[in-house]
């Protein structure tokens, strides 16, 4: 197997760590390339990993955490060498993660976010699911997250955690102006249509559509965007012993109750 390192150069020690890991990889019999490769080893945080998903479509990715929280880059620095050993020995599985897209393109691994482009004002968004009206949201925006992305922006906005193979999507409103409005979990076969509506005459605003943090569309009032599961997937390398529940417990600080 030949691997390529994708490094966030802004992270302290990233070049040093890459050099050390490249040397160790060669000692384990792995090829190291700056061009074509069978797998990409991402050194950084989740932002670096998401960029690698789009830069290397279809190529398996292994995330090594040099960032902060790091759900996608779940391997911590103390385990970097062990991770390479498992990779070289073939002790891993490929996890094909569902992606989501806007208007039949602009696929995202984590989420599609629809949000106002001007602060200080809410907007109205009409949501339909498979042609059925869900509700009229008055909010700062909507987050459409995959199971992989449920632990990212959606979680920060109060959305639930979805397990990687749950076959679902979650719609999480951002600061809704109604106490009864809550996140919505649906099958990943559902197609959503979101239409931007005018609140009051003379208050036109631009509405941005973002795929994994990158602006892909701008909606004027009255325009719609279709959000649906993509035919594309991202291939994540899950090393032997990978435990998604353990990752959640570690990253979210779940330590259980002290009550006995």
Secondary structure, DSSP 8 states (H G I E B T S, - for coil): -EEEEEE-TTSTTHHHHHHHHHHHHHHTT-EE-SS--SEEEEEE-HHHHHHHHHHSTTSEEEEEE-SSS-SSS-B-GGGHHHHHHHHHHT-EEEEEEEEEEETTEEEESSEEEEEESSTT--EEEEEEETTEEEEEEEESEEEEEETGGGGTHHHHTT-----TTS-EEEEEEES-SSTT---EEEETT--EEEEEE-SSTT----EEEEETTEEEEEE-TT-EEEEEEEEEEEEEEEETT--HHHHHHHHHT----S--
